[in-house]
C-alpha cells in the first residue's frame, strides 16, 4: 500500500538530495504494509514530485527517536523539539530508495477526489503506473 504525504518544499529538497533520510510525523499509519510514500511538495510547488520506499517505521519517545535519526534527520534539534513539544510519542519514517518524477504531476492524476492531505492519505496500489516516469538521480 502507498501513502500520499504533504511535505514542505525545503524538506522535499533535502529528501531528494539524500540529506534527509527520515520523515517525521506525530501519528503513525493505522494500516499495515505501507511500502511507498508519494511525495506531494506543498505550495508554492503544489505537485507530486516523486516517491520513496519505506524501509522502516520507528515509533517511540521523542528522545529515543532523535537518538536514532539525528545524523540524517534533515532538521535541527531545536526544530525537532518544537515539532514534538508536549508529545510523548514520535514517528520517524525511514526513507529508502527515492525516485524523482521526470515531470512533476498534478495531484488530480491520482483521481478526481484526491486532494493534498493535511498529513497523509492512503492510495491504492492499482493506480496506472505508466503515468509515473522517473528521473534517476
Legacy VTK file of the C-alpha trace (Angstrom):
# vtk DataFile Version 3.0
C-alpha trace
ASCII
DATASET POLYDATA
POINTS 137 float
0.000 0.000 0.000
1.082 3.561 -0.711
0.635 6.750 1.260
0.466 10.302 -0.039
2.358 12.731 2.222
2.284 16.510 2.091
5.827 17.774 2.702
7.179 21.325 2.675
9.394 22.025 -0.366
12.518 22.702 1.747
12.265 19.195 3.215
11.387 17.650 -0.153
14.666 19.056 -1.495
16.561 17.501 1.414
14.891 14.132 0.785
15.720 14.265 -2.924
19.353 15.217 -2.198
19.761 12.383 0.326
20.420 14.750 3.232
17.144 13.799 4.934
16.660 10.073 5.493
13.698 10.301 7.884
10.288 11.899 7.585
8.770 12.804 10.935
5.119 12.517 11.884
3.151 12.860 15.096
0.880 9.917 14.289
1.725 6.536 12.803
-0.245 4.959 9.963
-3.123 2.824 11.205
-2.878 0.472 8.219
-0.042 -2.024 7.942
2.046 -2.834 4.890
2.946 0.695 3.794
5.738 0.216 1.243
5.903 3.549 -0.618
5.305 7.206 0.013
4.202 9.531 -2.774
5.767 12.951 -2.179
3.478 15.945 -2.591
5.504 19.165 -2.319
3.228 21.753 -0.746
2.735 25.263 -2.124
4.289 27.104 -3.831
5.243 23.886 -5.727
1.887 22.143 -5.321
2.849 18.993 -7.268
3.694 15.313 -6.873
7.465 15.251 -7.349
8.471 11.668 -6.600
8.209 8.756 -4.228
10.315 6.795 -1.787
10.417 3.309 -0.352
9.594 2.911 3.315
12.334 0.770 4.849
11.161 1.002 8.451
8.865 2.994 10.706
10.311 3.937 14.082
7.982 4.819 16.903
8.845 5.858 20.442
9.511 8.788 22.705
10.821 11.934 21.008
14.180 11.468 22.780
14.574 7.890 21.556
13.553 8.824 18.005
16.043 11.723 17.943
18.822 9.364 19.061
18.042 7.030 16.141
17.578 9.723 13.479
19.749 12.738 14.352
22.535 12.001 11.842
20.136 12.118 8.870
17.137 13.993 10.283
17.445 16.892 7.841
16.271 19.183 10.648
17.988 20.531 13.732
17.265 19.528 17.324
15.530 22.827 18.093
13.002 22.323 15.287
12.561 18.645 16.229
11.843 19.583 19.851
9.343 22.278 18.862
7.565 19.862 16.493
7.097 17.276 19.256
6.585 19.740 22.136
4.085 18.321 24.611
4.019 14.926 22.883
5.160 11.639 24.356
5.218 9.774 21.029
7.175 10.415 17.838
7.173 8.617 14.491
10.050 8.537 12.003
9.582 7.006 8.558
12.923 5.693 7.271
13.444 6.713 3.651
14.829 4.087 1.292
15.265 4.382 -2.474
13.964 7.695 -3.804
12.529 8.037 -7.314
12.045 11.516 -8.773
9.422 12.061 -11.446
10.784 13.420 -14.742
7.984 15.944 -14.692
6.104 16.941 -11.503
2.488 15.801 -11.657
-0.785 17.430 -10.707
-2.403 15.709 -7.764
-5.545 15.048 -9.814
-3.618 12.313 -11.644
-4.399 10.189 -8.577
-8.137 10.675 -9.084
-10.653 13.478 -9.115
-11.420 13.230 -5.416
-7.806 13.222 -4.189
-6.660 16.494 -2.674
-3.479 17.425 -0.808
-3.790 15.859 2.636
-3.211 17.800 5.856
-0.946 14.961 6.934
-1.359 11.830 4.781
-3.857 9.681 2.921
-3.813 6.099 1.692
-3.515 5.403 -2.036
-4.383 2.056 -3.608
-1.672 0.138 -5.441
-3.766 -0.259 -8.576
-3.021 3.221 -9.952
-1.901 3.492 -13.544
1.851 3.291 -13.003
2.579 4.285 -16.632
1.988 7.953 -15.818
4.941 7.986 -13.434
8.155 8.411 -15.415
11.243 8.521 -13.246
14.370 10.599 -13.465
17.166 8.778 -11.689
19.471 10.919 -9.580
LINES 1 138
137 0 1 2 3 4 5 6 7 8 9 10 11 12 13 14 15 16 17 18 19 20 21 22 23 24 25 26 27 28 29 30 31 32 33 34 35 36 37 38 39 40 41 42 43 44 45 46 47 48 49 50 51 52 53 54 55 56 57 58 59 60 61 62 63 64 65 66 67 68 69 70 71 72 73 74 75 76 77 78 79 80 81 82 83 84 85 86 87 88 89 90 91 92 93 94 95 96 97 98 99 100 101 102 103 104 105 106 107 108 109 110 111 112 113 114 115 116 117 118 119 120 121 122 123 124 125 126 127 128 129 130 131 132 133 134 135 136
